[in-house]
């Protein structure tokens, strides 16, 4: 019952405030599951990350502090001796010089990718066809690419035959001559990875609003001016990302030189040296220290790049 405005009692109409105050709150069905569901999805990914990345990395750091051959218990603790050997042995640390070839080639690779991405971002005939051609090498397996270019560079192979058509009878040993072998391998790397940078640059260019290009056309800007004042500033972040990938890739080159030369004739990279140290010379502790040093160098270079070339919001309007 409730009291009306004139003071009379009205039956059958409950007091709203009393009912709300006296009725206990109903528990929501499945509230615990709904709150835990996002964490359950994240737990699977985090668990795999810990199991396949962080635990092996922690084991690698522990191995690097021991003189371990890969067999038996890890109980010969040597401290930082393996790291001292990495930085003092010219045969180990000196192979980083080979990475300079791939690092220089990465700039050529980025330049070609940026050129073709800019060219094919405008109205070009058969642009989809050329995009597929440029990206196709990156889809191929690295081992297959190594064998293809191995036949290309072998004496009397495809490259020598093509050069002979233009009157070049005497050709160098593309992979047998230590003075040019790294140039041949770096050129192979350029052919393979240009497609990756091309797709990154093309996607970034196409994300720039089209009305900016229309305004530039109305102002009389040519293609070079549009590239200089619109495209390049608009994709600066992607260029920075490509630079980080280029540094990391040049330091960790493995497939191409390992398949084509096996690290012979001065083409051994730091990763090939690490693999050989671990599985041929049975110095897993030293190889683990080399892997940790490589990881530290990549992280340091990335930090320096992000420190001195930070991401800046670009306003093209």
C-alpha positions as MATLAB code, in Angstrom:
seq = 'XXXXXXXXXXXXXXXXXXXXXXXXXXXXXXXXXXXXXXXXXXXXXXXXXXXXXXXXXXXXXXXXXXXXXXXXXXXXXXXXXXXXXXXXXXXXXXXXXXXXXXXXXXXXXXXXXXXXXXXXXXXXXXXXXXXXXXXXXXXXXXXXXXXXXXXXXXXXXXXXXXXXXXXXXXXXXXXXXXXXXXXXXXXXXXXXXXXXXXXXXXXXXXXXXXXXXXXXXXXXXXXXXXXXXXXXXXXXXXXXXXXXXXXXXXXXXXXXXXXXXXXXXXXXXXXXXXXXXXXXXXXXXXXXXXXXXXXXXXXXXXXXXXXXXXXXXXXXX';
ca = [
       0.000    0.000    0.000;
       1.072    3.624   -0.571;
      -0.131    7.051    0.440;
      -1.632    9.293   -2.231;
      -1.263   13.075   -2.470;
      -4.466   13.713   -0.431;
      -3.348   11.369    2.340;
      -5.496    8.343    1.399;
      -4.172    4.846    1.183;
      -3.965    3.121   -2.179;
      -3.799   -0.654   -2.168;
      -1.906   -2.792   -4.643;
       0.719   -0.150   -5.506;
       4.043   -0.835   -3.789;
       6.319    1.879   -2.622;
       9.118    2.135   -5.181;
      11.818    3.303   -2.788;
      10.941    0.610   -0.221;
      10.946   -2.111   -2.859;
      14.298   -1.022   -4.195;
      15.738   -0.769   -0.724;
      14.402   -4.126    0.458;
      15.010   -6.188   -2.700;
      18.507   -7.742   -2.680;
      20.616   -7.204   -5.831;
      20.428  -10.031   -8.318;
      23.799  -11.584   -9.142;
      24.685  -11.239  -12.797;
      24.992  -14.563  -14.538;
      28.447  -15.330  -15.835;
      30.012  -12.063  -14.622;
      33.164  -13.867  -13.540;
      33.552  -15.575  -16.902;
      32.923  -12.337  -18.799;
      35.626  -10.586  -16.798;
      38.123  -13.415  -17.182;
      37.544  -14.054  -20.891;
      39.930  -11.313  -22.181;
      42.623  -12.499  -19.795;
      42.162  -16.089  -20.963;
      42.793  -15.069  -24.560;
      45.854  -13.067  -23.541;
      47.097  -15.895  -21.321;
      47.455  -18.226  -24.324;
      49.556  -15.735  -26.283;
      51.639  -14.755  -23.252;
      52.170  -18.400  -22.343;
      53.459  -19.227  -25.827;
      55.652  -16.127  -25.784;
      57.180  -17.091  -22.453;
      57.584  -20.731  -23.439;
      59.076  -20.157  -26.899;
      60.939  -16.866  -26.407;
      61.745  -15.782  -22.876;
      62.623  -19.160  -21.383;
      64.976  -20.060  -24.285;
      66.514  -16.576  -24.052;
      67.107  -17.037  -20.320;
      68.671  -20.437  -20.977;
      70.872  -18.928  -23.656;
      72.155  -16.296  -21.227;
      72.904  -19.033  -18.690;
      74.715  -21.108  -21.336;
      76.812  -18.083  -22.280;
      78.203  -17.991  -18.739;
      79.390  -21.586  -18.944;
      81.886  -23.574  -20.957;
      79.365  -26.072  -22.340;
      79.737  -28.369  -25.332;
      76.036  -29.100  -25.735;
      76.204  -32.455  -24.004;
      75.939  -33.275  -20.353;
      75.133  -30.978  -17.442;
      75.768  -27.248  -17.579;
      78.073  -26.947  -14.598;
      81.348  -25.424  -15.851;
      80.762  -21.786  -14.884;
      83.292  -19.410  -16.492;
      81.583  -16.054  -15.936;
      82.258  -13.465  -18.626;
      85.113  -15.327  -20.297;
      83.007  -16.143  -23.343;
      82.088  -12.484  -23.811;
      85.737  -11.479  -23.519;
      86.560  -14.011  -26.226;
      83.864  -12.594  -28.503;
      85.277   -9.060  -28.361;
      88.979   -9.969  -28.367;
      89.141  -12.740  -30.963;
      89.452  -11.196  -34.442;
      88.169  -14.398  -36.018;
      84.848  -13.936  -34.197;
      84.154  -10.239  -33.995;
      85.864   -9.438  -37.290;
      83.086  -11.044  -39.330;
      80.894   -8.059  -38.510;
      82.743   -6.331  -41.346;
      80.848   -8.526  -43.799;
      77.612   -6.992  -42.525;
      78.705   -3.654  -43.958;
      78.127   -4.988  -47.481;
      74.539   -5.872  -46.656;
      74.038   -2.645  -44.737;
      75.142   -0.598  -47.755;
      72.997   -2.755  -50.030;
      69.971   -2.104  -47.815;
      70.103    1.601  -48.728;
      70.047    0.674  -52.421;
      67.181   -1.677  -51.655;
      65.219    1.051  -49.834;
      65.911    3.536  -52.610;
      64.613    1.189  -55.299;
      61.584    0.283  -53.206;
      60.757    3.933  -52.563;
      61.165    4.808  -56.237;
      58.874    2.036  -57.487;
      56.344    2.608  -54.697;
      56.114    6.289  -55.597;
      55.900    5.541  -59.310;
      53.193    2.888  -58.955;
      51.151    4.891  -56.449;
      50.066    7.196  -59.270;
      47.987    6.198  -62.254;
      50.294    3.831  -64.117;
      49.389    1.247  -66.705;
      49.622   -2.359  -65.513;
      50.423   -1.128  -62.005;
      48.948   -4.254  -60.383;
      51.081   -6.457  -62.617;
      54.278   -4.610  -61.726;
      53.380   -4.651  -58.030;
      53.108   -8.408  -58.154;
      56.452   -8.717  -59.933;
      58.203   -6.571  -57.331;
      56.693   -8.373  -54.357;
      57.040  -11.912  -55.707;
      60.738  -12.440  -54.754;
      59.932  -11.832  -51.096;
      57.355  -14.642  -51.190;
      59.941  -17.182  -52.333;
      61.795  -19.370  -49.890;
      65.296  -18.178  -49.046;
      66.809  -21.593  -49.765;
      65.222  -21.659  -53.225;
      66.540  -18.165  -53.948;
      70.005  -19.252  -52.851;
      70.033  -22.175  -55.279;
      68.642  -20.070  -58.130;
      71.355  -17.441  -57.776;
      73.952  -20.131  -57.210;
      73.326  -21.315  -60.766;
      73.151  -17.713  -61.935;
      76.631  -16.855  -60.614;
      78.419  -20.135  -61.347;
      81.134  -20.107  -64.045;
      79.505  -20.406  -67.445;
      76.098  -19.894  -65.869;
      73.241  -17.634  -66.784;
      74.960  -14.360  -65.911;
      78.127  -15.234  -67.821;
      76.061  -16.256  -70.839;
      74.143  -12.981  -70.865;
      77.333  -10.960  -70.486;
      78.921  -12.911  -73.347;
      76.116  -11.691  -75.633;
      77.385   -8.151  -75.027;
      80.989   -9.057  -75.799;
      82.265   -9.686  -72.257;
      84.158  -12.916  -72.768;
      86.186  -12.960  -69.560;
      83.979  -12.765  -66.499;
      85.117  -12.849  -62.874;
      84.427  -15.608  -60.398;
      81.305  -14.111  -58.885;
      81.373  -16.355  -55.826;
      84.909  -17.738  -55.983;
      86.710  -14.398  -55.881;
      86.830  -13.065  -52.328;
      87.024   -9.455  -53.554;
      83.596   -9.537  -55.232;
      81.800  -12.468  -53.585;
      80.163  -10.278  -50.946;
      78.954   -7.871  -53.621;
      77.253  -10.762  -55.413;
      75.606  -11.970  -52.214;
      74.518   -8.463  -51.248;
      72.986   -8.011  -54.699;
      71.022  -11.216  -54.187;
      69.755   -9.854  -50.881;
      68.641   -6.642  -52.599;
      66.669   -8.623  -55.168;
      64.937  -10.630  -52.475;
      63.993   -7.952  -49.919;
      63.139   -4.999  -52.152;
      59.572   -6.282  -52.352;
      59.088   -6.057  -48.587;
      60.084   -2.402  -48.421;
      58.101   -1.749  -51.584;
      54.871   -2.991  -49.976;
      55.530   -1.001  -46.789;
      56.172    2.201  -48.720;
      53.266    1.670  -51.092;
      50.811    1.135  -48.249;
      52.075    4.243  -46.471;
      51.811    6.365  -49.628;
      48.269    5.194  -50.321;
      47.251    6.089  -46.756;
      47.868    9.782  -47.495;
      44.511   11.481  -48.212;
      43.847   11.992  -51.902;
      42.575   15.538  -51.500;
      46.114   16.618  -50.598;
      47.306   15.489  -54.033;
      44.373   17.260  -55.654;
      45.261   20.487  -53.856;
      48.884   20.087  -54.944;
      47.787   19.609  -58.564;
      45.686   22.768  -58.375;
      48.695   24.663  -57.055;
      50.774   23.438  -59.996;
      53.095   21.100  -58.070;
      54.877   18.531  -60.216;
      55.593   14.923  -59.207;
      58.957   15.709  -57.660;
      57.504   18.515  -55.555;
      54.676   16.223  -54.427;
      57.199   13.597  -53.421;
      59.396   16.094  -51.591;
      56.668   17.921  -49.671;
      53.892   15.314  -49.367;
      55.038   11.732  -49.836;
      58.391   11.761  -48.076;
      57.195   13.604  -44.946;
      54.050   11.478  -44.860;
      55.899    8.145  -44.819;
      58.820    9.197  -42.629;
      57.801    6.774  -39.887;
      57.764    3.849  -42.299;
      61.181    4.851  -43.588;
      62.450    4.818  -40.001;
      60.965    1.349  -39.516;
      62.631    0.147  -42.711;
      65.937    1.505  -41.464;
      65.607   -0.495  -38.237;
      64.791   -3.630  -40.231;
      67.767   -2.943  -42.507;
      70.180   -2.704  -39.571;
      68.816   -5.837  -37.910;
      68.799   -7.716  -41.207;
      72.342   -6.752  -42.167;
      73.642   -7.967  -38.803;
      71.764  -11.267  -38.917;
      72.207  -12.368  -42.536;
      72.259  -16.140  -42.772;
      70.337  -17.908  -45.548;
      71.839  -16.395  -48.696;
      75.568  -16.706  -47.862;
      75.120  -20.054  -46.102;
      73.395  -21.663  -49.096;
      75.515  -20.080  -51.814;
      79.019  -20.137  -50.325;
      78.789  -21.759  -46.901;
      80.713  -18.801  -45.513;
      83.781  -19.446  -47.672;
      85.925  -16.822  -49.423;
      85.399  -14.229  -46.711;
      81.596  -14.341  -46.879;
      80.977  -15.732  -43.396;
      78.547  -13.598  -41.404;
      78.221  -13.368  -37.642;
      75.241  -15.728  -37.622;
      77.081  -18.308  -39.741;
      80.042  -18.015  -37.388;
      77.710  -18.570  -34.444;
      76.146  -21.667  -36.007;
      79.537  -23.137  -36.827;
      80.843  -22.416  -33.338;
      77.885  -24.206  -31.757;
      77.420  -27.247  -34.017;
      80.808  -27.797  -35.655;
      83.218  -26.819  -32.900;
      80.851  -27.827  -30.063;
      81.323  -24.566  -28.170;
      77.715  -23.892  -27.269;
      78.641  -21.564  -24.415;
      80.710  -19.335  -26.698;
      78.042  -19.441  -29.403;
      75.409  -18.410  -26.857;
      77.559  -15.447  -25.871;
      77.813  -14.480  -29.537;
      74.035  -14.638  -29.858;
      73.575  -12.459  -26.779;
      76.064   -9.923  -28.146;
      74.213   -9.819  -31.471;
      70.910   -9.254  -29.680;
      72.423   -6.480  -27.572;
      73.869   -4.742  -30.639;
      70.534   -4.829  -32.475;
      68.701   -3.461  -29.433;
      71.306   -0.733  -28.970;
      71.185    0.370  -32.601;
      67.398    0.412  -32.448;
      67.479    2.512  -29.278;
      69.920    4.971  -30.840;
      67.762    5.285  -33.930;
      64.638    5.891  -31.857;
      66.505    8.342  -29.625;
      67.918   10.583  -32.319;
      65.153   10.072  -34.890;
      61.959    9.908  -32.818;
      58.510    9.554  -34.302;
      57.019   12.944  -35.037;
      53.428   13.502  -35.923;
      53.287   14.768  -39.463;
      50.550   17.239  -40.346;
      50.350   17.598  -44.115;
      47.397   19.935  -43.956;
];
